[in-house]
Every structure is written in structure tokens, then in C-alpha cells.
Amino acid sequence: MFISQEIDDLLSVYSINPFGDKKDKRINLWLDLLDSLPLLQSSAIDLVNEVGVDDHSQDIDQIEGILLQFLPWRKGPFRINQLLVDSEWNSDMKWKRFQSLGIDLAGKSILDVGSGNGYYAFRMLGMGANQVLCLEPNLMHLSQFLAINKLIGPLQIKMIPERLEDSGIKETKFDCIFSMGLLYHQRNPKEHLKILKEFLKPNGQIIIETIVAPEEYDFALEPSDRYASMPNVHFVHSDKGCKAIFDELGLSLVMETESILTNHLEQRKTRWMPFKSFEAALKPDDPSLTIEGYPAPSRKFYLLEISS
């Protein structure tokens, strides 16, 4: 059983077609590409220091040609033999900041909301997590996850192509819930956190990673249109604003990291994501400001538990 009978039932919809009844003109192409990916044999897998796999029996040029057809790769990197899928985000930097919190994931059931292509879920398994359920409505990200999961080998990660509120999960509780890079995209951030709390086991933990605005914005920065070239950014809460919502919902702040400015080492254009990236998000003559004139993105982690 994967986490619970309810989750097993939800996953059964995707047992034949991992995209379910979703509509996208690229789905048939993705399915053909996934079918053409080789199964690696006798592979050495590293999920502790990276998301990497070694199997020198395969034609790496063939694998590279297939994976390049899943562009753009936002999260990573992933390594298959000597091939490096050098994604837009060097996600290992964020993962190291998470690890500084010292959270024990061993044996835990985890819900990763807005998981992207599953990079962090693989790293969670590397820290001993038991099973990880990913929710990701972007079908491109799902296709990338399916490709990497096939190359590395079927692991204890599953992905449902739905948003949290449309996932169908009603009764299942999780040991840990991750919401990274989502809070500022929510029209109702408080409701997002409230739903996360409802899915948490007693003594469970919620891990929030988000952009935080300077204290001069009091509760939150509210962009008039875009923030750092990103659409659908509704609120960028200050540290004070985040903590006020946590308190209001009965969530105790157990630990937090320092705020770290995003830089060109962590997010940039690459061969695997050849479109505009972080360099287009900041003012060319003043990188302390976004292209819209707001303070440049600074991110931090919060570790939350239900108040006793």
C-alpha cells in the first residue's frame, strides 16, 4: 500500500496512463519518449549527495537526445552517468538550506505540494523518507519526473497531476508536508496553510519555503502586476506577516533559516532551460531591485508544528 488506501485508490486512475484524463497535445509525444527510454541495469544510485545514477551499459547520447525533448528543465540537476541535466535552478543549494534545519525524514510519509519534476522528492528518499506523494499540476514537470524515475528505477515516489485543492485527498494524514515556492502564488495564503494543517498527523511537521519581503512592507508586499517577472504573485509576505498567519492558524514556529538572496549561481539560463531566467528578473543597473522596482527575492525556510 502506498501511504494509505485512499492514496492507492487515487493513484489507480493513473495506473494505465500517468497523465490520466488530462488534455495536452504533447502527451502522446511524451508517452512515446518515455517508452523509448532504456531501463538501466545494475545501476548505482546516489540520492544522498545528488540525484544521480551510474550505468555504463547504456548509450548516453540516446538518453541525452530523449531528455532534451522534455525542455525546459526547471529543477535539478540530475546526473545519468556522465550526462548532467543542468537545470535552471541549482536546487541542491536550496536543499542544503533545508538540511541546515536538522529535520529527520527517516521512515516518514511525505506530501510534497507543488513538487515540480520531483527533484526534492528524490532527495527526501536520500534522507530516508519512506514514501513521498507529489502533487504537481504542470504536465511538463510530470513528464520529466516520469523520465527520471524510469532511469533511476521505480522508487517510493508517486506523482498526481493535481493542485492541492483538487487532489481528492480527504482523510490521509502525513508525517511531513512540504510547500516550497508556493505561498506567494496563493490568492489566499491562509487557506493554503489551513489545508496543509488538515493533512498533518499529530506531531507532524510542515516545511514552508518562500520569498520574504523586507519589514518596510509591514505585513506583505502586494505587486501591482508581476514580481521578478513572475505572473500570479499575489502576496510576498514579510517575516512578520508569515509569522502572524502561522500564529492565527495555531501553527508553532519550531525553527527557521536566515533569509538568503537568490543569485545567479542558484537560478540561471542553461542549455537545459534556454529561455529567460533570473538575469531578466532584476534591473540591469541595480541587481538589488527586481525589473519592476521591488526588492530582489530573498528566501527562507520555516519549520512548523501544530500548537499544543
N, C-alpha and C positions, 0 to 999 in steps of 0.2 A: 504494500500500500504506500502511495506517495503522500505523506503528511497526514491525510485523513480520507475517509470515504467520500466526503463531499468534493475534495480536490480531485480524487480519482475520477469521479463522475464528470466533473467539469472538463478534465483533460481528455476524456473519451471522445469528445466531439472532434478533437484534433488528431485522433489516432490514425486515421487514413490520410487526411490532408492536414498538415500542420498549420495551414492558413484558414482552415475551417470554411465558413461561408463568406469570408471577406472578399471584396472585389478590388482587383488591381490588374491592369493589363500586363504587368510584369510577372505575375505569379507563375504562369506556365514556363517562362524562361527560367525563373529561379528554381523551379522544381527540376527542370532538365539539367541545370548546372549542378544542383545538389546530387542528382543521380549519377552524374559523371565524375564527381569527386571520388578518389580512391579511398578504400579503407586501409588505414595504416596497420601494419602488423608488428608485433613485438616492440611497441613504442615505449620509450622512456618519457614520462610526463612530469613536468615541473609546474605546479600551481602555487608553490611556496614563494619562490623568488620572482616569478614571471608567469605568464600563460604561454608555456612552450612545450613542444613535443619533438622528439628525435626519432626518425625512422629513415634510414638511408637507402631503403629498398625502393623508394618511390621517385618518380620523375618530378623534381621540384618545379621545373619550368611549366609542366602541365598544371600543377596546383596553383602556381602564381597566375597563370593565364585565366584560370577559372575565378580565383578570388578577386582579381582586378575587375571582373564584371559585376561585382557587388558594391561598387563605389556609390557614395562616399563612406569611408570608414571613419566614424567619429570617435569611438572609444577603442583603446588598445594600449600598447601594442600586443600583437600576437606573433609568436615565432614558430615556424614549422621548418625543422632542420635549419638551414642557413637563411631561409627566407624570413624577412621581418616585415610584417604588416604594420607599417609605421603610420598609425592613425593620427587624426588631427589633435586629439588630446593625449598627452603622455599621462595616462590615467594612473600609472604607478606612483606619481607624485602625490595625488590625492589619497591613494591607498596608504601611503606611508604616513600621511597626516592622520588618517583614521586609526592606524595601528598605534600611534602615539597615545591613544586613549587607553590602551591596555585591555580591551574588551576580549573576553574568552568566547569564541564561537564554537568550541568543540562540542559536538553532539547536538547542536541547536537546529531547530526548524526555522527557516528564514523566509520572509516575504520581502522581495526586492521590487519596490514600486517605481515604475519608470526606469527600467533596468537598462535601456539601450540594447546593445548587442550581447549583453551578458558578461562583459569583462569582469566586473566586480563580483558577480556570482561565482565565476571560476576561482577568483582569489579567496572568496569565502570558503569554498571547499578546501582550498590550500591551507586555511586556518582551522580545518577540522569540522566545519559545519556538516550536519547530517544530510539535510535536503534543503534545496533552495527553489522556491517558486518565484519566477519573474513575471511581472506584468508589464507589457510593452505594446502599445497600440500601433507603433510605426512598423509597417510590414517590411521595410528595408532592413531595419535593425533585426527583426525576427529572422530574415533570410541569412544574415551574417552569423547570427547565433547558431542556426542550424548547420551552417557550413563548418564553423569551428568545432561544434560539438561532435560532428561526424568525424572530423580529422583527429580529434583528441581521443574520442571514444565515448560511447554513451555513459554519461555521468549522472549524478543525482541532482540534476538541474532540469527543470521544465519551464517552458515559457507559454503564457497565454496572451494572445494579441488583443488585449482589452485594457481600458483605463480602470483604475481602482473602483470607481463607482459603477462600472458596467461589468465587473468581473464575474458576478454571480456568487461570490463568496459571501456566506451569511453566518455560518456557525464556527468555522475553523479559527482557531487561535494559534498564534505563532510565538516562538521564544524571542525572536528579534525581527524588527521591521526596519528596513532602510528606505529613506526618502531623500535622495541626493539630487540637487539641482532642480527641484520641483516647486518649492514653496513660492518662489516669486512668479511662477507661471499660473498660480491659482487665483481665480476670481474671488474665492472665499477661502483664504488660507486656514482660518479657524476650523472650517468644516472639514478640510483635508486632514488636519491633525486629529480632529474628533473621530473620523472614520478609522485612522490608524490606531488610535487608542482602543477602539471597539474590537479590533482584531488581535489585541495583545493578550498573551497569557498573564496570569498573576505572576508578579516578579519578572515579567518580561521587560525588554528594553527597546526603545525607539531611537534610531540614529538619524538625525537630521543634518544635512549639509546644504548650505545655502549662501547666497550673496548677502552681505550685510552692509547697510548704508551707514555713513558717518552719523554720529549723535546729533549733529546740527539739523538733521531731518526729523528729530524727535521720534515719533512712532514709526514712520515709514516714508520712503521716497516713492512718489507716485508719478511715473513717467507719463508725459502727455501723449506719446506715440510709441516710440521704441526706446530700449535701453541697451547700449553697447551693440547696436544693430540687431538686437533680438526682438522679434514681434511677441505679442502676448505676454509681456512683462507687466503685471498689474500692480504689484507692491514689492518694493525692496525694503524689507524691514530693517530697522536699526537693531543693534543688540538689545537695547531697551525694549523695542517693540516685540521682538521674538520672545523675550522672557515674560512680557506681560501676557501674551497669548498662552504660553505654557502654564503660567500661574492660573489663568482664568479657566483652563481646561483640567486643572488638577494634575498636571504633569510636573514632576520634580526634576530639576536640573541636577544631574549627578556629576557631570564632567563636561568640559568644553575645551576646544583648542583656541589658540590665538587666531586672529584674522590674518589671512595671508593674501597679498595682492596677486592676482593672476598675472603671469608674464609670458613672454614669447617662447620660453622653454617648455611651458606646460600646454600651451594651445597655439597651434600654427598650421599653416598650409603645408601639405606634403604631397608626394606622388599619389598617396592613397586617399587624400582628401584635397583635390587640386583647386577648390573654389575659395572664395573669400573666407578669411578666418580672423583671428584676433587682431592682426595688423590693420584690418579695416574697421575695427570696433573703437579705436582710440584716435584722438586728434593727432595728426602728424607732428604738429609743433608743440604739443603738450600731452604726453602719454599719461599724465595723472588724471586726464578727463576723457570720458567717452566721446565719440563723434558727435553726440547730441549735447555735450557740455555737462554731463553729470559726473560725479566722482567715479573713477575707474573701479572695476569689480574687485571686491575683496571678499574672500570666502572663509567660512569656519564651520566646524562640527559642533553639534550639541548631542549629548547623551541624556536621554530622558527615561524616567520610570513613572509609573502611576503612583501618585501621592498616597501615603498610607493614612 
